[in-house]
Amino acid sequence: MESKVALVVVDMQNDFVLPGSPACVAGAHDTVPFIKRLLDFFRVKKLPVFHVVREYRADGSDIEMNRLEGFLRKGRYLVPGTKGCEIVDPLRPLEGEYRIVKNRYSCFMNTELDFMLRRIGVTHLVVCGTQYPNCIRATIFDAVCYGYNVINIIDATSAQTQEIAQANIVDIRNIGVDCISLDEYFHAF
C-alpha cells in the first residue's frame, strides 16, 4: 500500500498562543515560525493539512470537568466567534485545508478526523502544535492506536516548560514514534 502523509496542527489558537492570553501555553508562541515553515512545506508539496482547534460553549457545558471551574471563574476562553478562538494569523488555514473542531484532548475523540484521513488515503501523520502533556500526547497515542505512522516535530510542538516537553518526548518515543526536529524532517523527506 502506498503511503500518504498529512500534517496535523493542534490548537494553535490565540487563547493558547498569544502571551497574556487566558489559556496561554508558555512555549507555544516560540513554535509559530517552525510550524509556519512546516505548513509552507506541506502547501508547496500539495499535501493535506488538518488544523485541529478547540472550542467550548460559553456556558461551559462541553468543557472537561477538570477545567470547568477555572473556565467559569477566571474567564472563558476558546469560545466560538471570539478572537481568542481563532488560529493565530501566521498559521491561518488556506482554502482547501481542513479545519476540525474538538472539545477534548485528542484530535480523534468525537471528531471526524479518522474518517477524513482514511477517506483521502492518509497512512502517515506529522503532528505539531500545543501542548505536549494534553492534546499532543493524547492525539499521538490515539493515532498510533488507530494504526497511523506518526512523526512529531519537536521544535514545532510546545509545553509550559522544556522539562515537561522533554518528559513527554521520552514517553512518546517509547511507543515507537519518531520525535525529530524540523531540519531533521526536511533532511529525511
PyMOL commands that set and color helices and strands:
alter all, ss='L'
color gray80, all
select helices_A, chain A and resi 14-17+28-44+65-74+83-85+89-91+113-119+132-145+162-173+182-188
alter helices_A, ss='H'
color red, helices_A
select strands_A, chain A and resi 5-10+49-54+98-102+124-130+149-158+178-180
alter strands_A, ss='S'
color yellow, strands_A
deselect
rebuild
show_as cartoon
